[in-house]
Amino acid sequence: MISNKEKPIRRIPKSEKGEKTWKSLFESAQRIFLEKGYHKASVLAISKDAKVSPATFYQYFSSKNEIFEIILETFQNEFFNLLSSIIHSELTLEEKIKILINRVFDTFWNFRYEYKVFREAEFIDKELCLNFHLKIKAILENNPDSNSQSQDPDPFFWFLFGPLFYIAGYWILWNDSKVPEGTRETLLQFYLNGLSIRKFSVDEKVFSTLNAFRLDDENILNKGEQSKKRLLNSAELLFGEKGYFETTVHEICQQSNLSAGAFYLYFPGKQNVLSELIKKTSKELRFVLKKYSERFSDRRDMEIASLKGFLEFFKKHSNMYGVVRESEFIDNKITLEYYDSLKKPYIKVLDHAKEKGQIRDYDSETLSMILMGIGHLLGQSLLILSDKSSEKFENYLKPLSHLMMNGVSKNTPWNLVHKLHGIESESNSTTEK
């Protein structure tokens, strides 16, 4: 799709009529990509929406991919300019974070066509996604007064942008709605104050890896259940390696050594396989998170232990991490069902932790999305865009846990904020554990 090869010289309209046609095609492409996604969009559909012929389309754009890339550039340039203007301003940290929240959400809403296109592009093209993240981190690092260039900005990047990206996706793309004011205020307070009601350092045991345990036992599955599981495992592998759109039912049957008749005995079609895979992943992930978290009685320890379990689970099921993400561009209902299956029980345990005085009294639904957003970006960075070993997870989770528990100080200058991941507890008198 998006290539590093030399790109064709883009045509520039030379007349007022040409400019109107170019703009019409561009706006039609935005709508078609938003409605259909990259794979289902076509030059014919874009041309028809713009009320011109495909031949006219090719007078302005060499391909569907070219107009796709122009939309991406529009979105990225807008976002980077926005971020740089806030970072390099003379505002306080609290003011910068508040403005960042509001302007990111408002920009994503106003540019939601471009934002949807970008979300799909960063899934399709890992290099584009990685470069986008690197650019954000470079902007965070390159402050005029910063003397901390050697510091790793990853923990602060996950802490700050994980919730922003996840919440924007949830409200703007999946619910076609602006991000509510209450959600914005809760997010601001979380950034500033963290999760814990007091200064807190997590138990070192939260970073440990559990011994292997079985999610199920094939010996207790009957023949039909075993066949269905083989089909699901084959689909997981192929969807993860090739993508949903490039995988056929025939290939799933070949991979599982089963006939098409057997496939259609269990699944009406390929999308039903995807839906079943997402449900299976949700169930298995919740089981793993429970195993990792139930060793602790304090919700704050359980949060970081759950992140460790999350990373370990998707380290072993990396194909499914991509499948869950791709479902967003196939059927929003599948995606919402997956995240809601995680969010609903999450809200209950957060409510219980608030009652026990362990965590701050934030809105639990918003807090669940904040924490899920951190985990989502963490997993994307460590498992999809790179391939970090399990032994290195602790090195990332420790600084991230400090930010999650305690937030960032309102009096901390922005150019020092990404140093916070190296700060230990101030003293035993002010820090639990």
Helices and strands as residue ranges (DSSP letters): H 16-40, H 43-50, H 54-60, H 64-87, H 93-110, H 112-124, H 126-141, H 154-168, I 169-174, H 181-193, E 199-200, G 204-207, G 218-220, H 223-242, H 249-256, H 260-266, H 270-293, H 299-316, H 318-327, H 332-355, H 364-379, I 380-384, G 390-392, H 393-406, G 414-422, E 431-432
